[in-house]
């Protein structure tokens, strides 16, 4: 869950779910996801502990550049954010995400996450990409 405020977007809750585990994080107060304005070169960090107290999530974030992304023929101005997420405790993980965030729509237009870790002694690797299909509500 994301909270929109005048100074940025803040993470109020994060649920990580897959076949091997499910974790919930509820930072209090919510932590900064993207400042507004998102000035190129700005960096920030946040840390949260899972609701079961067994996993810590630490994120390092940085706005790296501005780019235009085409979404169904529309040119969408974006701020590109790079995030490194590290989980420690009963789950270990290190992943890097690049996210193109629309200034106009205040939404992620696309992202790519790659990482690897271990849970219950079993290693795993992830490579996930998403892309907004339209800027118009259905």
Secondary structure, DSSP 8 states (H G I E B T S, - for coil): -EEEETTEEEE--EEEE-SS-EEEE--SS-EEEEESS--TT-EEEEEEEBTTSSEEEEEEEEEEEEEEEEETTEEEEEEEEEEEEEEEESEEEEEEEEEEEETTT-SEEEEEEEEEEEETTEEEEEEEEEE---SS--
